Amino acid sequence: MNRPSPIRAVLASLALLVAGPALAGCSGDEAADAATPGAEGSNAPAPGREAAGVALDADRIVIDVRTPEEFDAGHVNDARLIDIQGPDFDAQIAELDPDADYVVYCRSGNRSAVAAGEMRAIGLDVLDGGAMDDMTAAGWPAG
């Protein structure tokens, strides 16, 4: 009879202990995702989570951080394009009015999260609108 060695049993148990929590994070549980703030170790909201809080705030300046091609294909009405991938992104956000309130968005929410973080780092009041779909779902008109 071929019995597993005690070392193999211990290694298998350790593998389950390590892999179990990691695999639980891949469950696709939307409730868990909704309760998880942005990046691990960060107090920043996840991309798009702030969009619902800025529904049609006419005093907020809307900034689209996608590429010019994406912007030309459709954007939130009155949005200003500042391409986060452009070579002058930092210079453009440095010129923004520090007394104004901003909301940023992109295609999926990834670039807007980065842009919001960079804008906050220089003292701007900015909300991450997440994806364009998040913005329109929150009531921002687009064309």
Secondary structure, DSSP 8 states (H G I E B T S, - for coil): -----HHHHHHHHHHHHHHHHHHHTTS--HHHHHHS-SSTT--S--TTTTGGGGTT-TTEEEEE-S-HHHHHT--BTT-EE--TTSTTHHHHHHTS-TTSEEEEEESSSHHHHHHHHHHHHTT-EEEEEEEHHHHHHTT--B-
